[in-house]
Amino acid sequence: RDPELIVPLQDLADIIAWEASEAFRASYYPGIPEVDALTPDHVTEIMAGMQREATRERRSKQEVLYAELPRKRQVALAERRRWWFGHFGITPQSWKSGNFSLWNVSADRDIPDMGKSS
């Protein structure tokens, strides 16, 4: 746990960390089609940001290298990350304005069913 984060943001951080682990481990790791499309450059920026955070938080654990993930998994992880941020009320629009409220966390929005392969 990070003492600098309030509980809801720690929950979000834990979810994103779990998603990142799944991107490396899961035999099937699809994206979320209903998320607004991310440009290839944006996906690269997200992976670079996640790499900085993983490196900073490493604490003698095995190094995580997001650049080594297959591109499809990078895109899927970026889409899932965006979906979870939106679920917590942090959207590109609210981020740009610097105004988001954790009261906007969706209680009735279910994560899309991504567990089934086609």
Protein Blocks (a to p, Z undefined) as FASTA:
>chain_A
ZZkbcfklmmmmmmmmmmmmmmmmpmbdcddfklccddfklmmmmmmmmmmmmmmmnnop
acddfklpcfklmmmmmmmmmmmmmmnopafklmmnopacfklpcfkbccddfkbcZZ
